[in-house]
Amino acid sequence: MADIINLRTARKRKARDEKAETAAQNRIVFGRTKAEKDLTQAKAEQAAKKLDGHRREE
């Protein structure tokens, strides 16, 4: 025999889980300090500069 569930509570639980998942993703994307952002940008610029330095002129 199947378990009886309340659809309203199941719908609310699903919405809470989706909201928690979105919050976790936002913490990963936006949860960095300014120093971390600056460091990432500096490393990207350094890598681009190094790559450009190894280019051959045509």
Buried (B, 14 or more C-beta within 10 A) or exposed (E): EEEEEEEEEEEEEEEEEEEEEEEEEEEEEEEEEEEEEEEEEEEEEEEEEEEEEEEEEE
